[in-house]
Amino acid sequence: MPSRDPGWVRDMHVAHYLQSWSTQGERPLVVAGGKGSWFWDTDGKRYLDFQSQLVNLSLGHQHPAIVAAIKAQADKLCYIGPSMGSDVRSELAALMHEITPGDLTSTFFTTGGAAANETAVRLARHYTGRHKIIARYRSYHGATGGALSLTGDPRHHLTRADMPGVVRMLDPYAYRPPTGHKNPADCPVCQGGPHLEEILMYEDPASVAAVILESVVGTNGLIVPPDGYMRSIRETCDKHGILLICDEVMSGFGRTGKWFACEHWEVTPDILTGAKGINSGYVPLGTMTVSEPIAKWLGSRGFPGGLTYAGHPLACASGVAAIRCMREENTLENATAMGEIMRDELETLAGRHPSIGDIRGLGLFNAIELVKNRDTREPLVPFAAKGEAAAPMRAMMKFAMDAGLYLSYFSNVIRLTPPLNITRDDLMTGLEILDRTLELADLEYSDTGS
Ligand SMILES: Cc1ncc(COP(=O)(O)O)c(C=O)c1O
C-alpha cells in the first residue's frame, strides 16, 4: 500500500471512520510506528506507552517473535474452520490448560473479550438451567448486546433494552466502602459473601446461574478486592450451586504478575474469560476456559455457541508465540518487580502531590485516584464526568502527551499499565513526566474540599 500523507489519514478518519466510545470528528494522532514500550507519530515525536494501548500490548509494540509467528502462519495456512484440527489451535488450547489455575481445562476461542463473556453467560445458563446473572456496577464486560448489559458503568444505558436477568451487586471498593463504613473490614460489600447472600435472599438463589466479576476491576477505577473477598464470593457461589465467572480480559495473562489475577487469592472460577494480553493484541483473540466438570458435561450435550473465526490460526499462532515469550523472557517476574518499583515511586510522588488520594494495584496493573481533599476524599472530578466537568483530567492527559507520555483515565483515576516487559529506565522516565503532570491536579486541591 502506498504510504499516505498524514493530513489525508486524518481527513479520511474524520470523514469515514467511526471511532469507539467517543464523539466523532476529532483529528487523530497519526502513528507511524512503534517498538517496545514506545510509539512515534509521523513527525518522529516519540511517546512512552504507559497504557499499553487498550491494556493489551503486554509485550510492547512489534515484538519480533510474535510478528515472526504471524508471518510464518500466514505463509502456512491463514484460515481453517473451527472443527478442523490445527496445530497452533491445539497448541494454544494445551497452553491455556497449563497456565490457567485449578481444574480449568478446555478453551473456546473468540475474537475478543465481549464475545468471550457473551458465550460464558450463555453457557452458564445452559449448564445450570437458571437464568439470572449477578454482575457489578463498576464493571466493563464488552460492547456486544449481552456483554454491555452485564457492564455496570454508564455505557450500559446505551443498550436501551438490557438483556433480561441481570442483577447488580456493589463493588468491594476499599477506598470508598459503598456502605459508608470507614474500615473495609466492617463493610459487608467489601467482605463479599454477606452482600451476595443478601442479594440472593431477595432474588432466590435457585434462579441465579452465575456471578460474573472482573477479578481486579480495570476500566472502572482499577479496584483490587480486599484479601478474603474472592474466596468469600467463591464459597457463597458454591453453597448455592452458582457458577463463578472471572472476567480476566484486562487483568489476565501476567498483567498482575501472575498468569491470572484470581490466583492472588487462590480462587479458581468455573469459567474464566480472557483476551487482550494473551497475544498482546496483535491479532483479535479472546478465550473462554471452563472447568473439567463443565467440559465433561458439554461432551454429550453440545456446546451452545460458535464463531466463524473461533480459533483463527493467525490469532492462535500469535497467542502461542506470546505465551512462550512470556515464559522465556520472565515477563511475569518483570511485571512483579517493576510494579513494586512503580508503587514505591508513587508513594514518593504522594508526598509531593496532595491530590493523590489513593495508590493501588498489583504487578503492572496500577492506578492513582485523585482527590480535591484527602480528608473528605472528594473526587477530583465526579464519577463518569464528561465535558467541562472532566476538563482537569483531559488537561492532564494533554500535558502528558505533549511531554511524550501516553496515559489514560476514567473518572478521577489515572491508570498506569505499561507493557509488562518495560525497562526500569523507561518506567522512571514515565514517572518523571507523571510527576510534572500531577502539578495540574494539585491546582484543583483545596485544604477543605469544595
Ligand atoms: C474486563 C473487560 N472485559 C471485557 C472487555 C471487552 O473486550 P473486547 O473489547 O475485546 O470485546 C474489556 C475491554 O476493555 C475489558 O476490559
The ligand as a Tripos MOL2 file, in Angstrom:
@<TRIPOS>MOLECULE
LIG
   16    16     1     0     0
SMALL
NO_CHARGES

@<TRIPOS>ATOM
      1 C1        -12.6340   -6.5720   31.7350 C.3       1 LIG1
      2 C2        -13.0210   -6.4800   30.2950 C.ar      1 LIG1
      3 N1        -13.8900   -7.3720   29.8040 N.ar      1 LIG1
      4 C3        -14.2730   -7.3440   28.5050 C.ar      1 LIG1
      5 C4        -13.7740   -6.3880   27.6520 C.ar      1 LIG1
      6 C5        -14.2120   -6.3700   26.2130 C.3       1 LIG1
      7 O1        -13.1950   -6.8510   25.4060 O.3       1 LIG1
      8 P1        -13.2510   -6.5870   23.8130 P.3       1 LIG1
      9 O2        -13.1560   -5.1320   23.6030 O.co2     1 LIG1
     10 O3        -12.0720   -7.3690   23.3010 O.co2     1 LIG1
     11 O4        -14.5340   -7.1520   23.3250 O.co2     1 LIG1
     12 C6        -12.8590   -5.4420   28.1240 C.ar      1 LIG1
     13 C7        -12.3140   -4.4120   27.2340 C.2       1 LIG1
     14 O5        -11.7090   -3.4600   27.6340 O.2       1 LIG1
     15 C8        -12.4820   -5.4960   29.4860 C.ar      1 LIG1
     16 O6        -11.6210   -4.6150   29.9910 O.3       1 LIG1
@<TRIPOS>BOND
     1     1     2 1
     2     2     3 ar
     3     2    15 ar
     4     3     4 ar
     5     4     5 ar
     6     5     6 1
     7     5    12 ar
     8     6     7 1
     9     7     8 1
    10     8     9 2
    11     8    10 1
    12     8    11 1
    13    12    13 1
    14    12    15 ar
    15    13    14 2
    16    15    16 1
@<TRIPOS>SUBSTRUCTURE
     1 LIG1         1 GROUP 0 **** ****
